[in-house]
């Protein structure tokens, strides 16, 4: 999962060039093939130190976000930025909704894992990640995203929470 969130950060930076084409009314910003293939790297197996069903929950949490979801999420940040640069309100609203919908799906799944987890530290870590996703996709956070650097700042707490989850699971 850490690799996937790292891919998101890299894709946001690399997507700047892909999204800077201002020839259409909407933006799609495609991540490079190298970025997409990096997401296929396997996460380490969960540690035996986890309590109760922690190993099962870690495995589920670390595999719930697939490459297609990350690509879609990244493209929508690029689309949001480009739509704002082009002053295209409809494309901006579409991208913003896509970001919020994806973050809500991930947060909901993480909250479900949190509710089922026997390990107290793992529950806390899952909750932190769900909260980071919710905050990153909030209207006030997205309002400040006008550049890829802004997007990276918004996503950074999510990356830190993912790192904490990976540490808890290995």
N, C-alpha and C positions, 0 to 999 in steps of 0.2 A: 504494500500500500504506500510505503514511503516513496518507492520508485515512481508510483503513479502521480503522487502529489509533486514530486520533483519534476516530472515530465510536464505537469501543468505549469509550473513556474517557468521552465525553459520554453515551453510552447508560447507562453504569453510574451516572452522577450522575442523569440524568433518570429512570432506571428505579426510583429510590427511591420515587417516588410510586406508580408502577404496581405495585410489589411490596409496598407497605405494607398492602394489603387483606388482612385476616386472616380472611376468611370461609370459605376452603376448607382442605383438608388439604395441598394442594401449592401451589407458587408457580410462576408462569410469567413474570411481569414482561415485558411487551411494550415494546420501544423505540418511541418516537413515530415518526410518518410522516416528520417532518423529519429525524430521525436516520437512518432507513433510506435516504431519498433522497440524503443527503449522501454515502453510500458509493459512489454511482454516478459520482462525479467521477473523471475519468480521471487516471491517474498520468502524469508526464512521460515522454517517450521516453528510453531509455537513451542515455548519452553515447558519443561516438565514441572517447573516451580509454580505454575498457576494452580489456583485452588478450584476444586469442583469442576464445573464445565468450562473453565477458562480457556482450555486448549481449543475446544469446539467453537466458542464465541470468538476467539482470536482468529481462527481460520476463516470463519464466516465474515468477520469485519475486514480482514485484510484482503479478501477476495471479492467483496461486494461491488467495488468500483471497477468496471472493466474499461478496456481501452476505448471502446466506442463512446462510453459516457464521458471520459476525460476529454476526448477529442471534441465532443459536442459542447461541453462546458467551456473549453478553451476557445472554440470558435465563437461562442456567444459573447465572451468578454471582448474579443476582437471586433465582433459585430457591433457591440455597444459603443465601443470607442469610435469606430468608423462612422456609425450613424450620428453620433454627436458631432464629429468633425464635419459631416455633410449636412448637419441640421435636419436630419430625417427623423421626425418624431415617431412615425409608425414603426420604422426599423428599430429605433431605440427601444420602444415599448416591447416589441417582440423579443429582442435580445434580453432585456431586463427580465421579462417573464420567464424565458427559458432558463436563465441563471437561477432565478428564485425557485422555479419548479424542481430543477435538478438538486439544488442544495436542500430543499425541503424533503425530497425523496431520500437522499442520503441521511439527513438528520433523523427522519422517521425510522429508518432501518437501524441507525446507531442507537436511538432511544429504545427500540425494541430489544436490541442486544443488551443494552444496559439493564433493562428490567429483568432479563433472564440470567444475567451473569451472577455466578456465585461469589466470585472473587471481588472483594470491596475495592481494591486498587484499580482493577480493570473497569469496574462500574464507573468510578470517578473519571478515568481516562476517556472512556466512551462518551460520557456526558460532556466533557470538555471539548471533544472533537465536534459533537453535535452542536454545541453552543457556538463554537468558532464558525461552523458552516452557516448557522442561522444569522450570526452577526455579519459575516462577509456578504451575505445576500440581502441584507436589510436595505430598505430604501435609502437611508442616510449614508450607508457605506457605498452603495452603488452610485449615489449622486456625485461623489467625489472622483469617480473613475472617468478620467478624460484622456489619460495616456496609459501606455503599458507599464510604466513605472508606478502609476497610481494603482493599477490592477494588481501588480506584484505586492504592493503594500497591503492591499485589502486581503489578498490570499495568504500572506505570510503567516498570520496566526493559525490558519488552517494547517499549513505545513508544519508548524511547531507542534500542533496537537497530534498530527499524524506521526511525527517523530516520537512523541511520548507514547502513543499507542504501540508503535513498533517496539520500543524499549520494554514496555510492559509485557509484550507477547513473546519476546525472545529471551 
